[in-house]
Amino acid sequence: MARKSGGTILQEELYPPSAQPAREEFDHARLVDLDVDEESPFLRGQKRVSARRSSLPKKAASRLLWATIALAFLCVAAIAAAALYEYSERSWRFRVESSDNIEVTGMENVTKAQIMEVMGADIGRNIFFSPLAQQKAQLEQIPWVESASVMRFVPNRLSVEIHERTPIAFARVGPRISLIDAGGTLMELPQKHKYSFPVILGMNPGEPHSTRAPRMRAYNELVQELDSGGARYSQDLSEVDLSDLENLKVRVNDPAGDVLVELGSSEYLKRYKTYVSHVREWRQQFQKLESVNLRYDNQVIVNPEIEGKSRQSALSASAARAAAAAGVKPAALITRMSPHDRSVPKPAFELTEKKLGSAAAKKPMVRAKIKRTKAGKSASSKKVAAKASASGPNAAAATSRVATHKPEAKKQPAPSAVVHPTIPKPSPAIAKQQSSTSSD
């Protein structure tokens, strides 16, 4: 093959047409790797420069920085809180100085003295050391308090909020009358308010709320049914006997005379309306209307013998006055006793015929001095009567049977006093006075 004489080699000879696209792709790839500003005029591979990397990732370093900042903030806050706690513990500014710093709201029947019995220990105490939960529990032990809340307000003020119970009736428990709420809790009678409730009977002192709860449910059902329709028949009742839940008894405060009405355990309104519509007729038929039994359907029993009647303790004079001032109806203040409960009082002393006979034998004879006058025996009888009246009523009764003296007798002693077996023995004081009179 003949060599070309020229020194120039054409591009077509170096790169045949089949390899042209591959060459162009190679050149483009190399140009992409190079930076535009630092593009080398020569087609050679650039030397890579190694970069120094940190041992901790950037994200972990950021988290560590924020954790350090938070820890520093917490330390500063803890130091500030400790300083504030020490200051609030020792400073006089947070101390309850007097009862004026204790504010009480919702108090109507609860007295301030009852509240201060619980909260009085906080006077002179730091407000942050007041046992609020313990004081709340103690306040709720007061009978009139249903719930209570105690709060502290900086710098030195306490706030007590009272929610009182709502009474629905009077309750006669033992020798006292108290108010009672729907749950069966007894409360003392207020001095400023009056109520028009009936008195509930059948409650026993010391019984738990679980025993009183069903009785109070029966009472609420009775009152709601009697007051349904706007009739308000419950205002006519002075007593409600809940001792037997199968037969509720109510005492109607009638101007013509209170009447005990037995209503059974259901249909109270229907049975009470029967009483209201026939009470005048029954008063005309019977001389005295005391009770009516309406617990049986289609049957009315007037003045029946009440069975299972609960015994009541007599009210004291102070309890009766307090109950009357609170609005208890007069018919509910009377203590009623059955004939079997009426006992005859025991006498102070008792004398039998044997004792009377021995007393008459030991008693000295009473001799009357008789003076002869013109009147004769009339003067002697007047003297004996005068001595008998001077010796007292018992001696007068004893000498009422003195025998008459005969005019022909010169001097006859008066017989001894005749003691009748039915006449009681005179007291020792009277006997002593009688013996001294006889000796004169």
C-alpha positions in Angstrom: 0.0 0.0 0.0 1.4 3.3 -0.9 2.0 5.8 1.8 0.6 9.2 1.4 3.1 11.8 0.8 1.3 14.5 2.7 1.9 14.9 6.5 -1.7 15.6 7.3 -4.0 12.8 8.5 -7.6 13.3 7.9 -10.2 12.7 10.7 -12.1 10.3 8.6 -9.0 8.1 8.5 -8.6 8.1 12.3 -12.2 7.6 13.1 -14.2 5.6 10.7 -17.9 6.5 10.2 -19.1 3.5 12.3 -17.3 4.7 15.4 -18.3 8.3 15.2 -21.5 8.1 17.4 -19.6 6.3 20.2 -16.9 8.9 20.1 -19.4 11.7 20.5 -21.1 10.1 23.4 -17.8 9.6 25.1 -16.9 13.3 24.6 -20.2 14.4 26.0 -19.8 12.3 29.1 -16.5 13.7 29.9 -17.7 17.2 29.4 -20.6 16.7 31.8 -18.2 15.7 34.6 -16.2 18.8 34.2 -17.3 22.1 35.7 -18.2 24.8 33.1 -15.9 27.4 34.6 -13.0 24.9 35.2 -13.4 23.0 32.0 -10.0 21.8 31.0 -8.9 22.3 27.4 -7.5 18.8 27.5 -9.6 15.6 27.6 -8.0 14.1 30.7 -9.5 12.8 34.0 -9.5 15.3 36.9 -8.0 14.3 40.3 -10.5 14.1 43.1 -9.8 16.0 46.3 -10.7 14.1 49.5 -12.8 16.1 52.1 -12.4 15.7 55.9 -15.6 14.5 57.6 -16.7 14.8 61.3 -17.0 11.7 63.5 -20.5 12.8 64.7 -23.3 13.2 62.2 -24.8 16.7 61.7 -28.3 15.6 62.8 -27.0 14.1 66.0 -24.9 17.2 66.7 -28.0 19.4 66.4 -30.0 17.2 68.8 -27.2 17.3 71.3 -27.0 21.1 71.2 -30.8 21.4 71.9 -30.6 18.9 74.7 -27.8 20.9 76.3 -29.8 24.1 76.1 -32.9 22.4 77.6 -30.8 21.0 80.5 -29.4 24.4 81.3 -32.9 25.9 81.3 -34.2 23.2 83.6 -31.3 23.8 86.0 -32.0 27.5 86.1 -35.7 26.8 86.7 -35.0 24.4 89.5 -32.8 26.8 91.2 -35.4 29.6 90.9 -38.2 27.2 92.2 -36.1 26.2 95.2 -35.5 29.9 96.0 -39.2 30.7 95.6 -40.3 27.8 97.8 -37.9 28.8 100.6 -39.2 32.4 100.3 -42.9 31.4 100.3 -42.3 29.0 103.3 -40.7 31.6 105.5 -42.3 34.8 104.4 -45.1 36.4 106.5 -46.9 37.4 103.4 -48.3 33.9 102.9 -49.6 33.4 106.4 -53.3 33.4 107.3 -53.6 36.2 109.9 -57.2 35.9 111.1 -60.6 34.6 110.3 -61.1 37.5 108.0 -58.8 35.8 105.5 -61.2 32.8 105.4 -64.1 33.5 103.0 -67.1 31.2 103.3 -70.0 31.2 100.7 -73.2 29.2 100.5 -73.8 29.2 104.2 -77.5 29.5 105.2 -78.2 27.0 107.9 -74.6 26.1 108.8 -73.2 28.4 111.4 -69.9 30.2 111.2 -68.9 28.5 114.5 -69.2 25.1 112.8 -67.0 26.2 109.9 -64.4 27.7 112.2 -64.1 24.5 114.2 -62.6 23.0 111.0 -60.9 26.0 109.5 -59.7 27.7 112.7 -56.5 25.6 112.8 -55.3 27.5 109.6 -55.0 30.8 111.4 -51.3 31.6 111.8 -50.4 28.8 109.4 -48.7 29.2 106.0 -51.3 29.0 103.2 -49.3 26.4 101.3 -49.4 24.0 104.3 -53.2 23.9 104.7 -54.5 20.3 104.3 -57.3 21.1 101.8 -58.4 17.5 101.3 -58.6 16.8 105.0 -60.6 20.0 105.7 -63.0 19.1 102.9 -63.7 15.7 104.4 -64.2 17.3 107.9 -66.6 19.9 106.5 -68.8 17.2 104.9 -69.2 15.6 108.3 -71.4 18.5 109.3 -75.1 17.3 109.0 -76.2 20.3 107.0 -73.3 20.1 104.5 -73.9 18.0 101.5 -70.6 18.9 99.7 -67.8 21.4 100.3 -64.8 22.7 98.4 -61.7 24.5 99.9 -59.3 26.6 97.7 -56.3 28.7 98.5 -55.6 32.1 96.9 -52.2 33.8 97.0 -51.0 35.4 99.1 -52.9 34.6 102.2 -56.6 33.9 101.5 -58.7 30.7 101.8 -62.1 30.2 100.2 -64.7 27.7 101.4 -67.8 27.0 99.3 -70.7 25.1 101.0 -73.5 23.3 99.3 -76.2 22.6 101.9 -78.7 19.7 102.0 -82.4 20.2 101.0 -84.8 19.1 103.7 -88.1 17.5 102.6 -89.7 16.6 106.0 -89.5 16.5 109.7 -88.5 13.3 111.4 -89.4 12.2 115.0 -86.5 10.1 116.3 -86.6 9.4 120.0 -87.5 12.4 122.1 -86.5 14.9 119.4 -87.7 16.2 116.1 -85.2 16.9 113.3 -85.2 17.7 109.6 -84.5 15.0 107.1 -83.4 15.0 103.4 -84.2 12.6 100.6 -81.3 10.4 101.5 -82.3 10.0 105.1 -79.7 12.3 106.7 -81.0 14.0 109.9 -80.3 17.8 110.4 -80.8 20.1 113.3 -83.8 22.4 113.3 -82.9 25.9 112.1 -83.6 29.0 114.2 -84.4 31.4 111.4 -86.6 29.3 109.0 -90.0 27.7 109.2 -91.2 24.8 107.1 -94.6 23.2 106.4 -93.5 19.6 106.3 -95.2 16.6 107.8 -93.5 14.7 110.6 -92.2 11.2 109.6 -92.6 8.4 112.2 -90.9 5.1 112.2 -87.3 6.2 112.2 -85.0 4.8 114.9 -81.9 6.4 116.3 -78.6 5.0 115.1 -80.0 3.1 112.1 -77.9 3.2 108.9 -78.8 5.0 105.7 -79.4 1.7 104.0 -82.4 1.2 106.3 -83.8 4.7 105.9 -83.3 4.9 102.1 -86.4 2.6 101.2 -88.6 4.5 103.7 -87.6 7.8 102.2 -88.3 6.5 98.7 -91.8 5.5 99.8 -92.3 8.9 101.4 -91.2 10.7 98.2 -93.6 8.5 96.1 -96.5 9.3 98.5 -95.9 13.1 98.4 -95.4 13.2 94.6 -98.6 11.3 94.1 -100.7 13.3 96.5 -99.4 16.6 95.0 -99.9 15.5 91.4 -102.5 17.5 89.4 -101.9 20.6 91.6 -104.0 19.3 94.5 -101.2 19.5 97.0 -102.9 17.2 99.5 -99.5 16.7 101.3 -100.0 20.1 103.0 -103.0 18.6 104.9 -100.8 15.9 106.5 -99.3 16.4 110.0 -97.7 12.9 110.3 -96.6 10.1 108.0 -96.0 6.7 109.7 -93.4 4.7 107.7 -92.9 1.9 110.2 -94.7 -0.5 107.9 -94.0 0.0 104.2 -96.9 -2.3 103.2 -99.3 0.1 104.9 -98.5 3.8 105.1 -100.4 5.7 107.6 -101.0 9.5 107.4 -102.6 11.8 110.0 -104.7 14.5 108.4 -104.7 17.8 110.1 -108.5 18.4 110.0 -109.9 21.4 111.9 -112.8 19.2 113.1 -110.2 16.8 114.6 -107.2 15.0 113.2 -107.8 11.6 111.6 -105.4 8.7 111.0 -105.9 7.3 107.5 -104.3 4.0 106.3 -103.4 4.2 102.6 -101.7 0.8 102.0 -98.7 0.7 99.7 -100.1 2.0 96.4 -102.8 4.2 94.8 -102.3 6.8 97.5 -104.1 9.6 95.6 -107.2 7.5 94.8 -107.6 6.3 98.4 -107.0 9.8 99.8 -109.7 11.3 97.5 -112.1 8.7 98.9 -111.4 10.0 102.4 -111.8 13.6 101.3 -115.2 12.9 99.6 -116.7 10.9 102.6 -115.2 12.5 105.7 -118.2 14.7 106.4 -120.6 11.8 106.0 -118.5 9.6 108.4 -118.4 12.4 111.0 -122.3 12.5 111.0 -122.6 8.8 111.4 -120.0 8.4 114.1 -119.7 10.3 117.3 -116.0 10.6 117.1 -114.0 9.9 113.9 -110.5 8.7 114.9 -109.2 6.6 112.0 -110.1 5.2 108.7 -108.7 2.1 107.0 -108.6 2.5 103.1 -105.9 0.0 102.3 -108.4 -2.6 100.9 -110.1 -2.2 97.6 -113.9 -1.6 97.8 -113.8 -1.7 101.6 -113.7 1.0 104.2 -113.2 0.4 107.9 -114.0 3.3 110.2 -112.3 3.5 113.6 -110.5 0.2 113.4 -108.1 -1.1 116.0 -104.6 -0.1 114.8 -102.2 -3.0 114.9 -98.5 -2.7 114.9 -98.5 1.0 116.0 -95.0 2.3 116.7 -94.3 3.5 120.2 -93.2 7.1 120.5 -91.0 8.7 123.0 -92.4 11.7 124.7 -91.0 15.0 123.5 -89.2 17.2 126.0 -90.4 20.7 126.6 -87.4 22.3 124.8 -87.8 19.9 121.8 -91.5 20.7 121.5 -90.8 24.5 121.6 -88.1 24.2 119.0 -90.3 22.1 116.7 -93.2 24.5 117.0 -90.9 27.4 116.1 -89.7 25.4 113.0 -93.3 25.0 111.7 -94.3 21.6 113.0 -98.1 21.3 113.2 -99.6 21.0 116.7 -101.2 17.6 116.0 -97.7 16.2 115.4 -96.4 17.4 118.8 -98.8 15.2 120.8 -97.5 11.9 122.1 -100.2 9.3 121.6 -100.2 6.1 123.7 -102.2 3.0 123.2 -104.4 1.8 126.1 -102.0 -1.1 126.8 -99.1 1.3 127.2 -100.9 3.5 129.8 -99.4 2.4 133.1 -100.7 3.7 136.5 -98.0 5.6 138.4 -96.6 3.7 141.3 -97.6 5.3 144.7 -95.0 6.8 147.0 -95.9 4.3 149.7 -98.3 1.4 150.1 -100.1 0.3 153.3 -101.7 -3.1 153.7 -104.3 -4.1 156.3 -101.6 -5.9 158.3 -99.4 -2.8 158.5 -102.4 -0.6 159.3 -103.3 -2.9 162.2 -99.8 -2.9 163.7 -99.6 0.9 163.3 -102.9 1.3 165.2 -101.7 -1.0 168.0 -98.4 1.0 168.5 -100.1 4.4 168.2 -100.6 6.1 171.7 -104.1 6.8 172.7 -105.4 10.3 172.1 -107.2 11.6 175.2 -109.4 14.6 175.0 -109.8 16.8 178.1 -113.5 17.4 178.7 -114.7 20.4 180.7 -118.1 20.4 182.3 -120.0 23.4 181.2 -123.6 24.3 181.1 -123.8 23.2 177.5 -122.8 19.7 178.6 -121.7 17.4 175.9 -121.8 20.0 173.2 -118.8 21.8 174.7 -116.8 18.6 174.9 -117.6 17.6 171.3 -116.5 21.1 170.1 -113.2 20.7 171.9 -112.5 17.4 170.3 -113.4 18.8 166.9 -111.1 21.7 167.4 -108.2 19.5 168.4 -108.8 17.2 165.5 -108.8 20.1 163.0 -105.5 21.4 164.6 -103.9 18.0 164.1 -104.2 18.1 160.3 -106.5 16.5 157.7 -105.5 12.9 158.5 -106.1 13.4 162.2 -109.5 14.9 161.5 -110.4 11.9 159.5 -109.2 9.6 162.2 -111.2 11.4 165.0 -114.4 11.7 163.0 -115.8 8.7 164.7 -115.3 9.7 168.3 -118.0 8.3 170.6 -120.4 10.6 172.3 -120.2 11.0 176.1 -123.0 10.4 178.5 -124.1 13.3 180.7 -124.3 11.3 183.9 -120.7 10.2 183.8 -118.4 12.4 185.9 -115.2 12.0 183.8 -114.8 9.6 181.0 -111.7 9.5 178.8 -112.2 9.8 175.1 -111.6 6.6 173.2 -108.7 6.1 170.9 -109.0 7.2 167.3 -110.5 4.6 165.0 -108.3 3.8 162.0 -110.2 2.6 159.0 -108.3 0.2 156.8 -108.8 2.4 153.8 -107.3 5.5 155.4 -103.6 5.9 154.7 -101.0 6.1 157.4 -100.2 9.7 158.3 -96.7 11.0 157.5 -94.1 11.0 160.3 -94.3 14.8 160.5 -98.0 14.8 161.0 -97.8 12.0 163.6 -95.2 13.9 165.5 -97.3 17.1 165.5 -100.4 15.0 166.5 -98.5 13.5 169.5 -97.2 16.9 170.7 -100.8 18.3 170.5 -102.2 15.4 172.5 -99.5 15.9 175.2 -100.6 19.6 175.6 
